[in-house]
């Protein structure tokens, strides 16, 4: 009788099963997270497709996009709730801990975001902007579901109805969409005469990357300015702006007081932002975000100091302005502060 024919004891036969048990537990632990991520990706695909079907469904077109309340607010809430629901233990065993209820939905949200980028459903800019909100709401959904699991009985049917909640919000989305204009005021004192500073503003050529300070808005992928030059045309003075990656647009001058004050209103064309330079949901001049008039005011302080004030107007249009407006304001101030540093450095050089 050879070794392989030797009968094995019951303990020896149980060893492979014992070794495989931790692996199976690990797979079971990841199943709720993967399911939550899959649900989030499915909602992204569905909300993206609703735009094409908006007229057939009888809902306003602006309610069917991914910047809606249904997707931006309700989807992460439900994602977190579903993730924790699927983590419920077998009868007689403890359910998810509160730590798991808070942080397990983060795993599902993170995988959803990575999946959205890999499948080109979203760009990096949108993912970075929305991630804090999605993570926070996913945790809220997870905690609420854990409370429900500990206090009441809930079954698959109720969770299935819960999964449709983001889509139901398209019914009330239209009245919630708000167009909101905001204003940014920033200033800096420059050690230069108004004439010197003025020349740098109306003819900002060959802007090098090292001249522009490190800003959050550019760290998340927004192209940097390369050139901004004013010149006369038969239709009046315009400012031609060029950014990295082929971005270009005009600013039509609305007021000019030589050496003291200048303002222009931006105009964007369909080819101002080549494909891939900006996400559709944050592109300037688009449905959700636009720039209005920008004004530069130069005030002499003494013979060698000038105060530069920049007044910038922008529009945010969405049903989630409670989040979108503060984010736009933060990034807008960040960008304007970068411009102030650029003009200060160049004028004082």
C-alpha positions, 0 to 999 in steps of 0.5 A: 500500500503506497502513501496515497492509498493510506486512509486519512483520519477525520482530523486530517480530512478536515484540515483543508476545510479549516484552511479554506474557512478564513478565505471564505469569510474574507470573500463574504466580508467583501461581498456587501462592499462590492454589491454597494459599489455595483449599485452606485455604478448602476445608478450612474449609468441609469441617471446618465441614460435618463437624459436620452429618455427624458422626453419619453418619460415626461420629465424635464431634461434638467432633472435627468442628469447626474447632478440631480438630487436623486443621484448626488444626494440619494444614491450615496445614502442608499448605497451606504444603507444597502452595504450595511444591510448586506453585512447583517449577520446570521440569526443569533450572531451580532450584526455590523458594529457601528465602526463598520456601519460608518466606514464599510460604505466608504469602501463601496463608495471608493470602488464606485468612484474608481469604477466610474473613472475606469469606465470613463463615466466620470472624470477625475475633477468630478470625482474629487469634488463629489467624493467628500459629499458621497463619503459623508452621505454613505456613512449616514445611510450606513448608520441609519440602516444599522439602527433599523437592523437593531430596532426593527425587522426589514426584508429584501422587499423593503430594501428593493423599494429603497433602492429605487428611491433615487429614481423617484426623486426625478419627479420633484427634481425640477422645482428644486433646480436653482440658478444662483449667481455669486460674487468673489472679491479678492485683493492684494497690495503690489509693490509697483506703480499702477502703470506697471501693474496695468501692463501685466494685466492687459498683456499676460503672455507666456505664463510659465507653470512655475509662475502660477502658485500651486492651487487646489483647483489646478491640483484636481486637474483644471488647466492652468492659464497660458496667456491673456492678451487684450487687443482691439477688434472692429467689434470692440476690445476683447481679451483672448485667453488660452489655457493648457491643453488647448482651452481658449475663450474670449472676454469682451471688454465692457468697461475700461479706464486706462490704468485704473479699471477694466472689466470684461464678460466671458464668451465661450464657444463649443470648442473652447474646451476640447474633449477631455480637458474638463468634465461635462458637469463642471465645464465653464459656460455649461449647464451647471457652471458659468463665469460672468463679468470680471473686473480689475481695479487698480488703486494707487496707495503711494508712489510705489504701491498699488492695491489690486482688486479683482471682482469675479461673478459666477453662476451655479445651477443645480438642485444641490446648490447647498453643496455646489455653491460652497465648493465653487466659491472655494475653488473660485477664490483659490483660482483668483488668489492664484491670479493675484499672486501671478500679477504681483510677482510679474509686476514686482520682478 
